[in-house]
Amino acid sequence: MFKLSAHNTTVKREIQAGFITFITMAYILVVNPTILADAGIPQAQAFSATIIATLVGTLLMGLYANLPIAVAPGMGLNAYFTYTLVIGEKIPYQTALSVVFVSGIIFLLLSLSPIRTKLIEIIPLTLKLAITGGIGLFIASLGLKMSGILVADEATLITIGSLSSPEAIITLIGLMTAAILTVKRVPGGLLYAMILAGALAFITGELKFSNTLTAWPTLPEGLLVTNPFTAIQDVFQYGLFSGVLSFVLVTMFDTTGTMVAVGEQAGLIEKDGSLKNSDRALLSDSTAMVVGSMFGTSPTTAYVESASGVAAGGRTGLTSVTVGLLFALAAIFGPVVQAISGVPSITAPALILVGALMLQNIKQIAWEDFSEAFTAFLIIIIMPLSGSIATGIAFGFIVYPIMKAVQKQRVHALIYLFAILFFIQLFFL
């Protein structure tokens, strides 16, 4: 089924690779429910939805696309969901989930058509890289604020908090541990750092467990999106078109970029530069996005942490199936995850470190070209300072074609269309 011999691998190697991938991305079980809880989604609901979305996307990626790539709710996308859509737009989380659902349906339809390739091609590389970098700074700033390292200030808006507080000390120890382990290329370094932070939080009394450490996962709110027409109506009623557009675009090129990068590392790139079974891979991710929204989580994406499993020898879908089964097994530890999620100093190091990793790719931006540099700068600086990922994306799509028009360089007509839509959304809606 997985064509192991054709990929020069074995069952043992694939299972080991799956275990390593799981270890490197297991932090999402804690971090995602923590962020979604700020949107009002019950912790138990968010935890179960995270498991379900990951299980659906990763098993499809393994059984249908036969690729060693894991799928889970995306970092940055969950922050956009909570802090831009729900808190920023002042809408119920159920309405925000309708936005995710509609975006997932559009992404699914695009995955079935050749349009997806065109969309990925026309979006300038600078916008893709700057958006990723801006989201990285955004979620890193969240981690710094959650831990009390950065606090509000009337004069300067933001200033350094008390670095001698237990929360700040535990966060800094966890962050430096994660950074050192990452430099040393230790698989699962981020998870180990969170375990250390958890142990320190337990010693200081910040982390407290209930009498029950295991329990069957529950969905206290049930299905949160049940009617496609109601979801579409929510988008139109609240004018959340920029949210849909942002989710579709970011998910599209984030997923594609990750899959190509991991696929290249695994030797799964065709002669024309495309990824084997890329259509099935995108369909797997978009299906997980739709299903996840129904149960209560933000959009899914292909996880770059899959590269750790590939580095360990993973070459087929058996690696992904292993990851999915391990996430299913982790579902019974909901009480432990909920207890950990309630301690910011445990999850903050993950947000800060992931933010740093997301910022690395901006080195590919053509900084010597000021039209590219200025656009990237606006996106990257506006996201964390305005507290809105959507606003950063909007400024980028508006400014980029203007800069290129001044240089008399051609830009695809759709970029101008996106610029007009974002302009209307930003200044008139």
N, C-alpha and C positions, 0 to 999 in steps of 0.2 A: 504493500500500500504506500509506503513512504519512499520506496526505491533506495534503500540504504546503500546497497552495493554500488549503484550507479553514482551515488554521491560520495563514495569512498568513506563510509562511516559505519558505526555499529550501534546496536541497541544500547549497550552500556554507555558509550560515549554520548549519545543523544540524551539519555536520562541524566547523566552528570551535567551536561550543558544546560538542560532545563532547570536543574536544581540551582545552578549558579545564577541563571537569569532571574529566577524567583527571588533569590536572596538579595540581588542588587536592586530589585524594584518593589520589594515587599513593603517599603516605607509608605507606599501609596495607600495601604490599608489604614494607616494612622492619619496621614496628612490630608487625604481627600475628605473623609468625614469631618475632620476638624474645620476645614475651610467651608464646606457645605453647611455645617452647623451654624455658621455666622449668617447664612442666608435664611435660617429658620427651619431647615430640614432636620428632623429628629436624628440623633446620632445613629440609632439602630437602623433606621431607614436608609441613611446615607451609606452605612457600612455594608448592608445587604445589597444595595444597588451597585456599589463599587464591585463587590464580588460577582454579581450577576453579569454586569457589563464586561468585566474582565474575562469571565468564563466564556461568554458567548463569542467575543471577539478573538480571543486567543485560541479557542478550540476550532473555530472556523478557519483561522489562519493556518492551523496545523492540519486539520482534516480535509479542508476544501482547497486551500492554496498551497499546502505542503511547503510552508516556509518557516524557518526558525525565528519568527518575529512575534513578540508578545504585544497584546493590545490592552490598554487600561485607560481610565479617565486621565486626561492630560493635565500636567502642571501648567499653570498659566491660563488654560481654558477654564479650570475650576475657579481661579481667582477672578477672571473676567465675569463668569456667571454670577458669583456672589457679590463682588464689590462694585462692578459696573452696572450689571443688569438689575439685580434685586435691590441693593442698597442705593446705587446711583440713580436708577430710574424710579425707585420707590414703588416697585411692583411686587406682588406675592411670588414666592418661589414656584408656585404651581404655574404661573404665567410664564416665568423664565424657562421652566421645563418645556412649555409649549414651543418656545423659541428654539430650544435644542432639538425637539422632535421635528419641527418643520425643517430646520437646517439639516438634520439627519436624512430626512426624506429627499431633500434636494441633492445632498451629497451622494445618496444611494442611486438616484436617477443619473447623476453625472458619472458615477462609476460604471454605469451600464452603457455609456455613450462615449464617443471619441472627443466630446467637448472638454472632458476633464483634462486631457493632454494639452489642448489649446489654452485652457485657463492657466495651467501651470507654466506654460511657455511664455505667455504674454505678461505675466506679473514680473516686473523688473527684480533682479536679484537683490538690489539694494533694499527694496521694500521688504522682501522676505527676510533678509538677514537682520535688518534694523528692527522689525517687528518682534522677531525672536529675542534679540538682545534687550529690547525695551521691556518685554514681558519678564525676562530674567531679572532686570533691575526692580521691576514692580513687585515680584514675589519675594525677592531678597529684602526689599524694604518692609514687606509685611512681616517677615521673620524677625527683623530688627525691632519692629514696633511691638510685636507680640511678646518678645522677651524682655521688654523694658529697656533695651540698650538705646533705642531712640524714643523720645517722648515729646509731647506737644509743648510748645513754648509760645507765649504771647508775642514776644519781640521778634524771634527768628522763625516762628512756626514749628520748627523741629530742632531739637538739641539732644545732647547726650544725656541719658538717664543715669541712675546710680549703678555704676559698674560693680559695686560691692554687694549688691542685692543677690540673694540666692539664685533668683531666676537668671540674672545676667551672667553670673559666674558659671552656672551649669550650662547655659547656652554657649558661652565662649569655649568651655572645655570640650563640649560636644562638637562644636564647629571646627576647632583646631584638630581634634582627633579625626574627624571626617576628612579634613583637608590633607592631613598627613597620610592617612590610609589611601586616599585617592592618588596622591603623588607616588606612593609605593605600589600603586596598581593592585591593591588588595580587593578581590571580588567581594562585594557586599560591605565595603568599608562604611558606607553611609548607614546601613542597618546596624552595624556593630557600634558606631558612634552613638546612635539613638539608644541602643541597649545600655551603653555606659551612662548616658545622660539620665536614662530611666532609673538606673541603680542609684545614682547620686540624688535624684529627686525623691526616691523612696527613703533613702537615709535621712534626708532633710525634712521628710514628712509632707512634701508637696504631692507625692504620688501615693494614693491610697487605693487598695483593691477591695472589692466587695467579697463576700463569702464565696461567691460563685465565680470561677475563672473561665468556665466553659458553658456554652448554651447554644441551642439551635438558633440560627439566624432568624430574625423576624422582620416583617414589613408592617409596622404599626399603622401606616397610612394607606397600605394596599397599593393598587396601581394609581399613579398620579396623573398620567395622561392616558385616557381611554378612548377619546373621540378625535380623530384627525381633523374633522371640520371645526370642532371647538378650538383646537390648537391653532388652526389657521386664522380663525376669528379673533383669537387673543392677539396674534401678531398685528392684525390690521387695526383692532380696537385701540391698542396702546401705541401704534406706530413704531414697532420694534424692528423695522426693516434693516437698520444698520447692524443690529445684533445678529440677525440671520446672515447677512452678508459677511460680517466679521467671522462668525463661526465657520461658515462654508469655506471662505478663503484661507483662514488660518489652518483649519483642519486639513484642507486639501494639500497645501504645500508643505505643512509640517509632517503629515503622514507620508507623503511621497518622498520628501527629502530624507526622512529617517529610513524608509524602506530601501531606497537606493543606496544609502551609505552602508547599511547593514548587509544588504545583498551583495555589494561590491566586496566587502570584507569576507563574505562567505563564498565568493566565486560564483554567484548566481545571476550575474549580469550577462544578457545576450550580446551578440556581436553588434547590434544596432544601438547598444547602450541602455536598453530597457531591462527591467527586472522580470525574471521568469514569473509567470502567473500574476503579473501586477494587477490585472483587472479583477482577479479573484481576491487579491489582497485588499484592494480598495473596497470591494463589496463586503468583505469581512468586517472591516473597520466601520463602514457606514451602517451596517446592520447592528453592530454593537452600540453605535451611537443612538440609533432609534430605540432599541430595547432598553438601554440604560436610562434614557430620558423618561420612559414610561414608568420605571421603578424609582427614579429619583436621583440621578447623578448627571453631572456635566458631561460634555462631549469626550469621547474616547479618541485615542490616537495611537499610532505605532510607537513603541517605546525604544528609545536609543539604547537603553540598558540591555537590550537584546544582544548588543555587540559583545557583551561579556560572555554570554553563552556561546556565541559564534567563535570567540577567541578560544573557548574551551573545546571546540570541535563540533559544535552543533551545525548541522547542514540541512536538516529536513524538518518537516512538520512534527515529527515525534518530539523534538525539543519543545515546541509550543504546547503540545498536548500535555507534556510533563508539567510545564508551568501552570497550565489551566487546572490540572488535577491538584497541584499543591495549593493554589488559591482556594479551591473548593474545600480542601482539608482545613485551611486556615479560617474558614467561615465559622467554625464552632468556638473560636476564641474571641468572639465579639465583646464580652465583658472586659477582657484585658485591653483590647484596642480602645474601647470607650474610656476606660480609666486613663490610659496614656494620652488620649486625645485631649483630655481636660487639663493637661499640663503643658503650657506653651513652650517651656524651656526644652522639652523633649522634641517637639516637632519643628521648632524654629531653626535649629541647625540644618535640617533637611531643606527648608525653604531657601536659606541663604546660600548653601552650597550648590543647589540646583540652579539658582539664579546666576551664580558665577559660571557654571558650566554652559548655561544658555548664552552667556555673553561672549564666549570664546570665538564664535564664528564671525563676529563683526570685523575681524581682521581681513576678511575677504572683500569687504566694501572698498570701492575705489576712492579712498580718502583724498587722493591728490586731485580729484575732480570735485570742485566745490559744489556743483549742483547735486552730486551724489552725497557728498559729505553733509551739506546743509539739511537735506531731506532726512538722512539717517539721524543726524543730531536732534532734529525736532521730534522725531518719533521716540527716540531713546530717552530724551529728557522729559518729554511731556507725560509719558505713561506713569512713571513713579511719582512725579511732582503733582500731577493733577489727580492721581488716584483713579485714573480711568484708562484702561487699555484701548477702548473704542475711540477715545479722543485722539490718542496717539496715532492709531491707524488712520483715522480721518484726516488729520493734518498731513500725514505722509502721502496719501493718495491725492490730496488737493495740491500740495506744493510741488510734487515731482513733475507732473506734466507742465506746470508753469515754468519751472527751471529749464526743462528740455525745450520748451517753445522759445525761450529767450536764446538758447544755444542753437536754435533752428535744427534740432534733432527730432526725428520722427518717433512718435509714441503710438502704440496701438490704440485704435478708436475706443476700445472698451475701457482703457485706463481713463480716458476723458469722461466716459459715461460714469464710471465709479466716482471720479472726482466731483462731478455735478451732484450725484446722489448724496455723497458724504457732505458736500457743502450745504445742501438743502437741510440735511439732518442736523448739522452742527449749528447753523445760524438761524434757522427758521422753525424747526420742529421742537 
